Amino acid sequence: MESLVEIEIQQCDIDKGHQCSACDCPYALAFNRTFGKEADAWVFSGSARFNRDGKRWKVALPLDSMEHIRHYDETGKMQPHRLTIDLSTATAFRAAAAESRGAGDTASSPAG
C-alpha cells in the first residue's frame, strides 16, 4: 500500500456533512470518496478508521485537522482543504468484515 495519501476535503463533503457525526462528517465523507464507499470511514478522537485491503485501519490525523473538525462541530463551517496521511504509521486492528462501527478498537499490528 502506498505510504502517503492526500485526502481532499471538498465543498461537497462539507455541504453533505453532519456536525458531531463520526461517520458523516466532512472528513469521513472525504475518506470514503478517496478510498471508496466500502472504506466505511469513521473519524473521531484525533484518528480516522477505514477499511482497506481487507483490514480495518486506524491512522492519526494531523493537529490542524483536529482543529478543522472541532470548528466544524461547533459552527457547521469549514473551508475546503487537503491533508496528507501517512499510511506507514497506520495500524490494522482487525479484519474489515468484523468491524462493528466504533466498538472495541484494539490495535494489534502495524501497517507495512
Number of C-alpha atoms within 10 A of each C-alpha: 10 8 13 12 14 12 18 18 22 17 14 12 21 22 13 11 21 17 18 16 14 21 21 21 25 29 27 25 27 23 24 21 17 15 16 15 14 12 23 21 28 23 27 19 9 14 15 21 27 24 24 18 11 12 18 24 25 25 20 20 18 13 10 10 17 17 12 16 23 15 14 20 16 10 10 16 14 19 11 13 12 13 15 13 18 15 19 14 14 22 21 24 19 18 14 19 10 9 17 9 13 12 7 8 14 11 14 10 12 14 16 12
